[in-house]
Amino acid sequence: MRKGRVFGGLAGFLVLLALIYGIYLLVIAGEFKTIAPHFEGSCAQVPGVVGGEDIALLPGGDSALIAADDRRANARGPELRGGIYIYSPGDPETPPRLVSPEDAPTSLHPHGLDLHHGDGRTTVFVVNHRYPYLSGHAIEVYAWTGAALEHQRSVEDPLLRSPNDVVAVDHARFYATNDHGSSDAFGQKLEDYGRLARAGVVYYDGERFTEVASELRYANGLALSPDGGTLYVAATTDRVLHSFTRDPATGALSDHREQFVGTGIDNLDVEPDGTVWTAGHPKLLSFVRYAADPDKIAPSEVLRLTPGDYGLSVTQVLLDSGRQLSGSSSAVRSGDHLLVGTVHDPHILDCTMAAE
């Protein structure tokens, strides 16, 4: 009888712990937030790409490259090739045009992308997930001809366990995030819901990879400061922006700092004056439900982080319930136009910002 009471009490205690932990996850995921949509300006949906997850401006800012992949369709199968598209901000009536080759690499499912312009040429780096998903990864390197992308090489390594984003240092070197330490679906779910800090950053020096940051939670977007001295890393599930001082000679990172931004930030983009733009997921579990079910929506958010004497000041520029765009993942500004990408929706947003 006494043993039964002990086990009953233990079971009740474990249920209580699970309930408390569940509430904790709901809180840190932002599920109790009130979404009051706003934007100072107007937005147009730009169809023609599905899952335009990351966006990068080409030199001059008159055109943007979009990394797109229909992730839901590929999860069901058969394979549907992704691509890199070009779009001109301010021209939503003209759909984005495919500029990546249709035969190289043989399997293309883009995630993050970045580019480097120098010496009169532009090199584009793209995170690529082999099909089926989780079966292998690479960083694809392209040359931009001015009209199309020419595939140069694929960079692969066991340290690319679960790459998410890439940021170029020059035409050969780059950093990439691993959003998980595990490379299998079960291990990744365990990291996400168990709050395990197993994500990190790797550096490629043109010949080999090294891990330069570890023990992060869901390391996502990457960006370099204009002088190349600071590396920014978005940590989605922690809702923080990490920053590291970078050694330009070795790529090593030091002086780790973090700033709480209060939303599940995704990709990052840095302007010449040091302003950081990011889009993300104010309700992370709502995003998970939307990712699994196209009939669901998830709110979108764009933040502007402005450098100041005491770090970066955070301004919420756009908040949407998910009806214009669900699952926002990237934001870049070109003049008075703000482009917003998405993980799954069949369009991006081209927003015209009101004069400040």
Secondary structure, 3 states (H helix, E strand, C coil): CHHHHHHHHHHHHHHHHHHHHHHHHHHHCCCCCCCCCEECEEEEEEECCCCEEEEEECCCCCCEEEEECCHHHHHHCCCCCCEEEEECCCCCCCCCEECCCCCCCCCCCEEEEEEEEECCEEEEEEEEECCCCCCCEEEEEEEECCCCEEEEEEECCCCCCCEEEEEECCCCCEEEEECCCCCCHHHHHHHHHHCCCCEEEEEECCCCEEEEEEEECCEEEEEECCCCCEEEEEECCCCEEEEEEECCCCCCEEEEEEEECCCEEEEEEECCCCCEEEEEECCHHHHHHHHHCCCCCCCEEEEEEEEECCEEEEEEEEEECCCCCCCEEEEEEECCEEEEEECCCCEEEEEEECCC
